[in-house]
Amino acid sequence: MIKSRLLNFSLLLLSSAAQAQKPNFVFLLVDDLGWGDFGCYGSEFHETPNIDKLASQGMLFDNGYAACTVCSPSRAAILTGAYPARTHLTDWIAGHKKPFAKLSVPDWNMRMDHERVVLPEALKEGGYSTAFIGKWHLMPTGEPDFDQHYPTDHGFDSNVGGREWGQPKGPGKYFAPFGMPNLDDGKKGDFLTDKLTDVAVDYLVSASEKKDPFLLYFSYYTLHGPIMAPPELVKKYEEKKKTFKNLRNECVNPARAGMVEKLDDSVGRIMAKLEELGIADNTVVILTGDNGGDTPQSSGGLRDYKAYSHEGGVREPFVVKWPGKTAAGSTCEEMVIGMDFYPTMLEMAGLPPRPDEHKDGVSLVPLLTGKSNELERDTLYWHYPHYHRTKPYGAIRQGDMKLIEFFEDGKLELYDLKADPAETKNLASTNPEQAQELLKKFKQWRTSVDAQLMTENPKYDPSKGKNKKKK
């Protein structure tokens, strides 16, 4: 009996030690984040000292991508490790209605399937506590299963703020009252980013006391519209704008700059709390965005912005701090994308991969540890069978070459992103063989993931189906 109890006690100690060695994860996902919005990515108007410090403590990726140019698909891709084309969740929920457009939009998926084991569920099975804070936007807007797709239905132990909203829609928008699940409405003048950060900091305190490894998934509503910031910050950037020499054609919207500063304050508070609690050295911090910024000047010189087919709509800031594993101040040129977080975090945690789940992601651990400066993968894909600011399209990037196919008329655009990152020179007519080779590979990929295709619309009426400016 005594030996049995000692054995059980020893196993418990070993289990506890193994748990303690697993890193914590703080995943910071920013809405409508432009590639050029942070100082570490070249911004001079925005002030982001805390984010820049985070980048200096880890690895900054120059070719980091979202899985889509709009939010819901790219958010689902992070959690599923699968391309939007594969899951059929290919537009923001609930998308635009275009009944008279040339092509009909397929009957796409407006929820994550419960049959999938998504990232927080996989971590929970590995002994992690999980918490979701902020914007969700991964649930249908109506029946029959509206109330079965909250964050807590997909592996998170708790949810603060997550609902069907794609942007703040409470009475005060970014200011109190907020009207969000499990978030008190606060007092007059309270700002949403601050309020959610209060929750995040409180969670870090409680999680550190419990000793279990944790995932804090902080999905900011900012920088999505409505563009609002505390009056004192708007005034600060109005004054700065008067004398600012805008040599990079940056976004110099004072209210948006104030939102960026509040985001930076939030990151600073989280990093400081990790240090204060003594868990910073065992916590991986990841920072990225869901799609490009909602203004052309936020793209850091790349072409276009949110919801467009070009780089400004889909290339994102992408920063990973992994203490003791990733060299501080390192940079990486390799192409990486949102689906890669799932297998990467499993490997970081010492958990087995789930290739049947994260079918399209690859682990970035070799890059982060310096064991390799490239991945076996050399191709990325995007599939957007919907109307938005751009017409329906698909894209493939292989190495430095990127091909875009527009579905309505088959028009092709081919760019050498190394020589022409701003996509100013379409090479499709001068390099037709290369364009056709990439198009063939793109179509083969579409078939392999069972991508939904568009069809001719019998109700097509060009007088009624014109694209208008979108939000």
C-alpha positions, 0 to 999 in steps of 0.5 A, a space after each residue: 500500500 505504501 509503495 503504491 501511494 509513493 509510486 502514485 505520488 512520484 507519478 504526480 510529481 513527474 506529471 506536474 514537472 512535465 506540465 511546468 515545462 510546457 510553455 504558456 502561450 499569449 496569442 495577440 491577434 489584431 483586427 485590420 492590421 496593416 503591414 506598415 502600422 508598427 514602428 518595427 515595420 517602418 511606421 514613423 507616425 504611429 508610436 509603438 515602443 512596446 510592440 517594437 520591443 517585443 519584436 526586438 526580443 524575438 523573430 520578426 517575419 517579413 513575409 508573414 501572411 493572413 489566410 484571407 484578405 478579410 477576417 472570419 476566414 483568416 481567423 478560422 484558418 489560425 484555429 483549424 490549421 486549414 486553408 479557408 478553401 478546404 473548410 469552405 469558410 471563405 468570407 467574413 460572416 455573413 458576407 455581401 449579398 450580390 444577387 445580380 453579379 456575373 457569378 454566383 457565390 457558392 453555398 459557403 460555410 459560416 461556422 467552424 465544424 464541431 467535428 474538427 479538433 481546433 487549436 484550443 481543443 488540442 491544447 486542452 487535451 495536452 493539459 492547457 487552460 484556455 481563455 478567449 478575449 475580444 473579437 470572435 466573428 466565427 458564428 452564424 448570425 442566426 438560427 439554427 445553431 447560432 448559440 452553439 458556436 461561441 468560443 466556449 463551444 470550440 475549446 476555450 474555457 472562458 469567453 469575454 467579449 466574443 460574439 457574432 460581431 465583427 466590430 464593436 456595436 454596443 451603445 458606445 462602440 469603443 467607449 462604454 457601455 460595450 454590450 459584450 458577453 461577460 464584460 461589464 459595461 464600465 464607466 463613462 469614458 472607459 475605452 474598449 481596448 483598455 477594458 479588455 486588457 484589464 481582463 487579460 491581465 487578471 487572467 494572467 494573474 489567476 492562471 499563474 496561480 493555478 500553475 497549469 500551462 495556459 493559452 491566452 488568446 487575445 483577439 482585439 477588436 481594434 483597429 477595425 472601425 469605427 475609428 475612435 480613440 480617447 480625445 487626448 490621444 486624438 489631440 496628440 496626433 492632430 498636433 503631431 500631424 501638423 509638423 510630420 513629414 510624411 515621406 512614406 505616405 503613411 496613414 496619418 489619421 489621428 484617431 487611428 494613430 490613437 487606436 494603435 497607441 492604445 494597442 501598444 499600451 495593451 501589449 506593454 501591460 501584458 508583457 509587464 505583467 508576465 515579467 511581474 509574475 515571473 512567467 515571462 521566460 516560459 511564455 511564448 508571445 505571438 503577435 499578428 493580424 487577420 487581414 490588411 488595414 482598412 486604409 491604403 496608407 497602412 500597407 507600408 508601400 504594398 499595393 492596396 489594402 483590406 479585401 483586395 487581391 494584392 499584397 496590402 490586403 493579406 501581408 501582415 506583421 508577424 512576430 514571435 517571442 520564444 524565450 530561450 529558443 528564438 534569437 532576440 532581434 532575429 528576422 526571417 524572410 521565409 513565407 509563413 501564414 496563419 495556418 502555421 500557428 497550430 502545428 508550431 504551438 503543438 511542437 513548442 508544447 511538446 505535443 504530438 502533431 495532428 496532421 489530419 487537422 492542421 492539414 495546411 500548416 507547417 511547424 515554424 520551429 526550425 525557423 524559430 530555433 535557427 535550425 533552418 532558414 527555410 521550410 520544405 514548403 515553397 508555395 502559398 494559396 488564396 481562394 476568394 469566391 466572393 465579391 468585396 472591394 475586389 472581384 472574385 479571385 484566387 492567388 498563388 505565391 511560389 517563391 518570389 512569383 505571385 499569380 492572381 486569377 480573376 474568376 469573372 473573366 480569367 484575367 491574370 496578373 503575374 508579379 515578381 515580389 522580390 523585384 516589385 513588392 508593390 506589384 506595379 508591373 504585371 508580367 503575365 503577358 511577357 511571361 505567359 509560360 510561367 503564368 500558365 504554369 502557376 495557373 495549372 498548379 493553382 487549379 490542381 491545388 483547388 481540386 485537392 482541397 475541394 475548393 468551392 467554385 463559382 458558377 454563372 449567375 442566371 440573374 446576372 444584370 450588369 446594371 444592378 450588379 455593380 460593385 460599390 465601395 464597401 465598409 
